[in-house]
Amino acid sequence: MRITDVRVISYPLGKLERPYRNSILTTTNKGLSFVEVLTDEGVTGVCFGGNRATIEGSIKARLVGEDPLDAARLWHRMFTGWRKPVAKGDAIAAIGCVDNALWDLRGKILGQPVYRLLGGFRNRVPAYAAGGYYEDGKGLPELAAELTGFVDAGYRAVKMKVGGAPFPEDVARVRAAREALGPDIQLMVDANNAWNAAEAIRFGRAVERYDLTWFEEPCWPDDLEGAAAVCRALDTPVASGEIEYTRWGCRDLIERGAADIVQADPQTTGGLTEWLRIAALASAHHLPMAPHGNHYVGAHAVAAVDNGMIVESYAGLHPWQDEFLAPMRLEDGELVLPDTPGLGIGVDRAALERAASR
Ligand SMILES: [Mg+2]
């Protein structure tokens, strides 16, 4: 079997009714985008994607005519030969999109779900709902209602944003969340690179009494020394790495002690092929993996390895996706991996085409 084409299909879906923001960015638009890898035998790999110019240009040129089963060889072909081997940046995320579509394709060729091809450590994984963003008109009662709504939907762990409001207000938001959730639900906070080390340590100490499962991205991404200082200062584990690229970027994060929990995103970091290498590196340092990003891919990653901790889910944050993507089954706070070949992402293309043309 040979690869014949690689393409990106995007469905812009208009404006969100209510924009939401974290400490650094505001999200205003809805949309879905896919990468497809086509073959001469009619089997097609699909995953989420973007960056059409790079994927349909240089990356496609490196893949057409190749055997899709050669995971490590194709990753190396995508990484080299058309650019200097720089290990960070948008090109790595584009490689990651295609690598994940290639894994979906391999699963379909071999008749196996991807998590089994990657390692098959287990077939269900703990999941948390990502939410608790800032929105106009969203006060403490609305925040509490949103987070307890995730628990009502079946989650046993939820994450909220911090770093985007004045310090006392953020502390009050975390207190309100813990009081609403009670002691048995895991709660994480995510600062999205809001602070320097001194500010982050001060905040971390102020919310330590609320029994946080982790404190995410306290410092700027290049400030590994600062993040390491936060790790040393707090009992709360620091989670980081969602915008770190490749095994080399994550090596620096890990070796400099800048994360207690590694959050490499299976798309951003260069795809599931590279994510597995990072998971092995983290395992050698006795660190768990809690991948950032879409649970449709992240659940396969967490299920594949012995140090998979928990997977992020945007299901509560992006309820509009339910119209287009078949949900993954959630039982007792755990996502159940699909046993269909590939990644098992069920996409209603007809509904997407209708919605995108509206
Ligand atoms: Mg985050």
Residues whose N, C-alpha, C, O or C-beta is under 5 A from the ligand:
A	BS01	MG	D190
